[in-house]
Structure formats: C-alpha cells, structure tokens
Amino acid sequence: MSAPAFPQPSAVKELAARLHGSVITPADPEYDEARRVWNAMIDRSPALIVRAADESDIAVSLAFARKHSLPLAVRSGGHNVAGHGTVEAGLLLDLRAFNEVTVDPERRLVQVGGGATLGELDRATSAHGLAVPVGVISQTGVAGLCLGGGFGWLTRTYGLTVDSLVAADLISAEGEAVHADAHANPELLWGLTGGGGNFGVVTSFTFTAHPLPPTLYAGNLIYHRARWHQALVALGDWATELPDEMTVIANVMVPPPEWDMGDEPILVVGFLWADPDHDAGAACVERFTRLAPPEIEDVSTVTWPEWQSVSDSIFPKGVRAYWKNTAFDSLSEEVINVLIARGAEQTWQGTAFDIHIMGGAMGRVPAEATAFPDRSSAFWLNIYGFWTDEEQDEHHVQFVRGFAHQMERFSTGGQYVNFSSNDERAPHGFDAFGVYGAEKLARLTALKRRYDPQNLLRLNHNIAVPDVDTDAAIP
Ligand code: FAD
C-alpha cells in the first residue's frame, strides 16, 4: 500500500474555512489528547482531526478525504477495541459534538446524536422513567455500540440496542443526507442493526424507550476459586428458567485493590432485575443462591444511571486492550473446566472474562430481523484484556487468543464485532463471511454498493466491495 499523501497546509486552511467546527493538526497543543482513543495499544497519528459541528461539516470532511485520498476514521465514544476510532496519517472525523438527546415521553421515543455517550442517553431517559437497552460502561459511544448490536443490563428484558432502533439519519459516504426508517429506506435501517459504520456517518438515531422503575434491584454475588464449579453449574441451571426481567452477567477477574478482596481472581455473578416488584427479584436470585451460596453478597436498590456507571472506574481510558468473544450453548462440564482453568490463570489485574446469559427478549427476535450475526446461543463469552504495561502486551494478547481458540470447539457460530479486536487470521483483520454468513453478508454488500461504492468508510469491521481494491487493511 502506498502511503497516503499528506494534505498541503493551504488545503487544510481551505477546509477549516468551510467548517463550522474546528480542525486540529499535529501543530496544535490539543492534538495529542484529541487523537487518543480508549485502547492505548492503538497509538495513531492522524494528519488532521475534524471536530464536526453539523451535517455540513461531515459532508465537507468526507469530500475532503476522498479528494486527497486520505484514509478516514469516524469516532464517537472512541471505545472501539479494534482501534477503528482513529487512523494513521488520515482524517479523523470526531462526532462528539453530536451529543444531544431528546426524549418524547408521550410517544416513548428518544432521539440520540451520533456522538452521544451511553451516560448522556441514560441520564436523559431515566428522568422520564424510561430506558434504552445499551452497554454497561457510561463513557462508551451509543453510535459504535448500536451499529454493532449492543449488549447490556437490559438485554434479556428489552433486547439488544439495535432491537429498539426505529430510525436513523445519516450522511452517506457520497455526502448524501439519508433518512432510514420502516418506510423510507428500510433495508438501510436493517443494515444499521449490526452492519457497523459501513454505510454512512450517522448523525442521529431514534430509539423506542422502555419503561423502567425509579429504583432497580441489582447486585453482585461473589465466589472464591473453590466455589466456582458449584456456582457455574448453578448458573447453567438458573439460565434455563430466567424470566425476562432478569439479566445476568457473570465475570471472573482479579478485584481492583479498592475492593479490598485480595489479589486472587474471583467469580462475580452480577444481576439486574428490571421490574418494580423487588420481592419477585429477590425470590428469583434465591433460586440461584440456594444452589450456590455466595461468599460475599452485595445487593442493593439503585437508579438506572447509578448502576450504569458502577463499573466505569475499572475501565479507564488509556489502558491497553485486546478482546475476543465466542457464543456457546451449554455450561457443560467441559466448558466449565476450561473457564475455571483459564480464570485461575488470570492472576494479574486487568484481564477478565464475562459470561452473558442470552435468551429472553433478545433471543425471541427473528434471526433475519436484524443484521446482528447470531441470536440462537444460550451464552456469550467475552474475554477482555486491559492492562497498562506495554511490556506485557505479548503475554496478555496471547492469553486472550489462547483462551478464545480453546473455546472454539464449543462455539455455536457468529461473533460479536464490538467485542473483537482484529482477527489475526483474517486477511484484513476481519472475516465478514465467518461473522455474518452468506445471506446477511450478501444484503450488507448490496447496501455497501449503494451507499459507499468506493469503500471510503473502510476503517471498521469492513464490508468490502468485491471489485473495488481499497486495501481494507489501512492502519
Ligand atoms: P468509536 O471508536 O468512537 O467508534 C467505533 C466505530 O463505530 C467507528 O470506527 C465507526 O466505524 C463507527 N462509528 C462510530 N460513530 C459513528 C457514527 N456516528 N456513524 C457511523 N459510524 C460510526 N459493547 C456492548 O455491546 N456492551 C457493553 O457493555 C460494552 N462495554 C464496553 C466497555 C468498554 C470499556 C469498551 C472499551 C467497550 C465496550 N463495548 C461494549 C464495546 C463497544 O460497543 C464497542 O467498542 C463500540 O465500537 C464502541 O463504540 P464507540 O462509539 O465508543 O467507539
């Protein structure tokens, strides 16, 4: 691949004059902070960063990138683990200014800017007793999360984030303003339910918002190593009878020092009961704890925004990260043995894995209704490393890869793009066929041809255009 030509200062000046937002170049004091993303392993230096203020800025930036053959990255929350939210020697389009959230409580609709964070969305909806199902860390961007799927504490109650998406406005790669909903461009709306940022820059998402009580029954049930087997067997049993109101994410990690729980890995079974009847929630939890009494029980009533930011400090911006995931169907003895062995190996602060219990509302959405790869599995495993010392990169990356490869034989197919670093075995770091399968990939490719025929938006989990050689592996 030939190196992209750096735009002339006069061209950058001309661009700045056309924008309502700002341009940041390496000469600017804020450049270093502005270029950084959540994953510090992704250390890239864009030629310029555009902080877009409105739709016109987006169209102008896309045209500029095309004219100057600059690789383009689109960023909202900057949490993408694979590092798609920045680019080396290209144009980084920063959408954080698009962070407005407008709630229509009567119609239970919420309009969210393409640069808003989950925290901004959660605070706005909870003021009206409403919520959109999103992820679990409040600084994550709604855009990146939604475009890939969106798992979190309301997945079993209200589905994935994409299951609540009813409309979107975007600027296509060609600079065209497009609205997508059930009547206008419904196929494009479908593409946005898991097909990533391949078709345009989304300026606004419209979601159905769902009722949520003012306080929620939630907590963590904690087990030391000797009780993991008992707890994981019980988790498998509990999963078969969970009502939709209960979402469970179990996790094995070394507790942060401020928890004062020693430095051995622990199993934390986290749960959220999304219903006003807390006694019914407690009874549901008791069915699990009878089978596996926890050593520590940290259960309380919390508001939605409180619960949604409770883990924020564990995932600070600037850690080094490498993630992989797999879906599987049973907490069989073989699977439990792998989980226990790998969990016990995780003796350092940082690497952890989550087991999401799937099903509920999420599992009942027909497979073809969204572009999201696979809904059929009972569990989803996300193995995530986040550490600070560069010297540990090789060891921790290999740990995550080795663990993921060991789980492959239990995999029921499909992968969640948002929980994935680049795939070291795929030609351009992403095996689109393996993730989406033939039918969904064909539909996504047709959309790509329609909205981004030159594959300008290729710094993502890329839906390549077969006859356009754009070298998807641009760093
Ligand atoms: P960015 O890096 O800003 O964007 C990611 C990509 O999305 C971009 O490269 C671009 O291709 C596209 N994009 C972003 N904005 C737009 C836009 N407006 N229009 C078009 N394309 C756009 N996922 C879950 O499902 N549940 C979780 O609970 C969860 N927790 C997480 C916690 C942490 C600490 C981290 C780091 C990630 C977590 N994720 C979770 C994964 C997360 O969904 C993805 O990393 C997602 O890509 C983050 O979106 P972002 O907007 O913050 O990222």
Residues whose N, C-alpha, C, O or C-beta is under 5 A from the ligand:
A	BS01	FAD	W38 V74 R75 S76 G77 G78 H79 N80 V81 H84 G85 L95 G114 G135 V136 I137 T140 G141 V142 A143 G144 L145 G150 F151 G152 G197 G200 V201 V202 F315 N418 L459 N460
